Amino acid sequence: MSGDLVNLLADLKEGEVMGLVKQRLDAGEEPIKILEDSRKGMEIVGQRFADGEYFLPELVYSGELLKQVTEMVKPHLTGSATRTKRLGKVVIGTVAGDIHDIGLNIVDFMLDVNGFEVYNLGVDVPVEAFVAKMKETGAPVLGLSGFLTPAFDAMKETVEALEKAGLRDKMKIMIGGGQMDDEVKKYARADAYGKDAMAAVSLAKQWIGAS
Amino acid sequence: MEKQWAELTPDEKREERFKRWLSPRGVTFSSPEAEKAYKERVTRLIRALKVQEPDRVPCILPASNFPAYYAGTDLRTVMYDYDELKRAWLKFLHEIGDQDTFFGPVMVPPGRALEAVDYKLYKWPGHGLAGNTTTYQCVEGEYMKADEYDDLIKDPSNFWLRIYLPRVFGAFEPLRNIPPFTTIEEIAIMSFVPYGLPDVQAAFEALLKAGRESLKWAAVVGEVSQEALELGFPGIMSGLAKAPFDTLGDTLRGTQGIMMDMFQRPAKLQEAMERITPLTIDSALSSIGPSSAPIIMMPLHKGADGFMSEKQYETFYWPTLKKVVMSLVNEGIVPILFAEGSYNRRLDIIKELPKASVAWYFDQTDMARAKEVLGGKACLIGNVPTSLIMTGTPQQVKEHCRKLIEVCGPGGGYVLAGGANIDEGNPDNLRAMMEAAKEYGVYK
């Protein structure tokens, strides 16, 4: 039965997913197992997105289903939840002067389902906030997102601030979104440009040394 | 006897509109040379839009807020200081040199009007964004709740006035409490009472203030456009329209909301888009002036590659967009469909539109493939990368233009343009685009 939840979630069967979760909770099953199955289901969603079978609507919908499952399960959780082992830390955010986050959230989703510990700083992130977070987490990878042209300079300034803080050589920086490309990567002196969320995942894997 | 407008075929209507664009009423050209140049430029654009060979490839310079920065000021300033707005755009007009079309400052909104109504849908420099930001940006949100589809479908005007507008304009909050206008019937007994309430009066005061401010702004924008016309530079965009999916997805339900709706309430979503479609068409048609360019720009957002599958595009995005497009085409308008992001996976769907009816303005789409699929069928516009225009050298820009012209130019139906617009950068990169059009874009 546990396999059912994985596939029902991956297939985005809302009614059946919620029905099954309720049934399993009523049967007194350990809530943590339900959450583990949900994570496996989400991994399949991420895989289907990477394969071009799913698109943004499916990611959004699956995220909503996961939220509903978590809300149902939460009251039944006792003790501390065991954390699944994560591959490594990645800090991401949309640079200062830019308030777009659709792409940012896709990258967040894909890094997460691929096993990374993601610190998402949100939009219009000041240079100092990136520096502070990189210091605090010691994350080896930073992802800068931007949609519009003001992001060109904001990315450049963010990279420069990290250089100034003496952190630059401890990390790899990837950029992506809207009008970003290899030209902007050169301009901002980042390490790589990724054209989509799958590129972000493979860059992070490459840099963090997992495959 | 001349045929009445309604009796004309779409082609005849378009020819008539093109004729008016070529000989605009109310324009006294500054010189015979300016008039000649104007007619040459408009003819060049018309031939490209009709997928024919003009004398050479026309070029649209991708300079949205660029004139502000070129003139040493910034977006924040020109949103509030209309003298500076005018100075900047005229300086750009006079100094940038030859260009095939000129964009007036119509996309720079009057800051004080937005403040008067406490506009929440956008952030702009000094108002939610750092003062030196070069663009204004939309604040994504759920401005229409999932359970409000029926309100919108039943009576869009009432939904807009009393539910949507109070959410995006803080000053309109009291309008929630006025009755729908359709309740005003027969002798007005109670009808005006709500308008006597102090908070409702304050809402209307705010609206009046925004109106007064906008009028001042519009006069200045008009002066700039008029001067450009008199000097022989035609405008190319008379109005904007959106795909009904984007209307709902951008500023009503939000990206998150509309994508949930595709699964949870697809029938309501379809019904709402159908309801919005005729409103979009009417709004676009009413923005075309008697002798302005018969062109409606349609920025397309959430149907781009990656945002949805081909099947979802064909189910949710394309049908109502096509209705809007074809209604405009049938009125003799040329829609320029500006596909933001990339549209590589849409080419085989969008190719079904009638020959030479629309122009496709591509941002990051592969132009060689676009030419292969749409060449001879639709005018193609684009797409020098924005990053190159902002950070590259004039030589690099010119070289990129040469390659684009080689790919897209043959047979006509091509306009050289940027992928998106730039706000800052080297003005010589814009001049390099014009040079490239003249040097490599001549049809023999």
Boltz contact constraints between the chains, C-beta under 6 A:
constraints:
  - contact:
      token1: [A, 55]
      token2: [B, 308]
      max_distance: 6.0
  - contact:
      token1: [A, 55]
      token2: [B, 309]
      max_distance: 6.0
  - contact:
      token1: [A, 56]
      token2: [B, 307]
      max_distance: 6.0
  - contact:
      token1: [A, 57]
      token2: [B, 259]
      max_distance: 6.0
  - contact:
      token1: [A, 57]
      token2: [B, 262]
      max_distance: 6.0
  - contact:
      token1: [A, 57]
      token2: [B, 308]
      max_distance: 6.0
  - contact:
      token1: [A, 60]
      token2: [B, 256]
      max_distance: 6.0
  - contact:
      token1: [A, 60]
      token2: [B, 259]
      max_distance: 6.0
  - contact:
      token1: [A, 61]
      token2: [B, 263]
      max_distance: 6.0
  - contact:
      token1: [A, 64]
      token2: [B, 260]
      max_distance: 6.0
  - contact:
      token1: [A, 97]
      token2: [B, 130]
      max_distance: 6.0
  - contact:
      token1: [A, 97]
      token2: [B, 133]
      max_distance: 6.0
  - contact:
      token1: [A, 99]
      token2: [B, 137]
      max_distance: 6.0
  - contact:
      token1: [A, 102]
      token2: [B, 255]
      max_distance: 6.0
  - contact:
      token1: [A, 148]
      token2: [B, 135]
      max_distance: 6.0
  - contact:
      token1: [A, 149]
      token2: [B, 423]
      max_distance: 6.0
  - contact:
      token1: [A, 150]
      token2: [B, 133]
      max_distance: 6.0
  - contact:
      token1: [A, 150]
      token2: [B, 134]
      max_distance: 6.0
  - contact:
      token1: [A, 150]
      token2: [B, 135]
      max_distance: 6.0
  - contact:
      token1: [A, 179]
      token2: [B, 386]
      max_distance: 6.0
  - contact:
      token1: [A, 179]
      token2: [B, 420]
      max_distance: 6.0
  - contact:
      token1: [A, 181]
      token2: [B, 387]
      max_distance: 6.0
  - contact:
      token1: [A, 183]
      token2: [B, 387]
      max_distance: 6.0
  - contact:
      token1: [A, 183]
      token2: [B, 388]
      max_distance: 6.0
  - contact:
      token1: [A, 183]
      token2: [B, 391]
      max_distance: 6.0
  - contact:
      token1: [A, 184]
      token2: [B, 387]
      max_distance: 6.0
  - contact:
      token1: [A, 187]
      token2: [B, 391]
      max_distance: 6.0
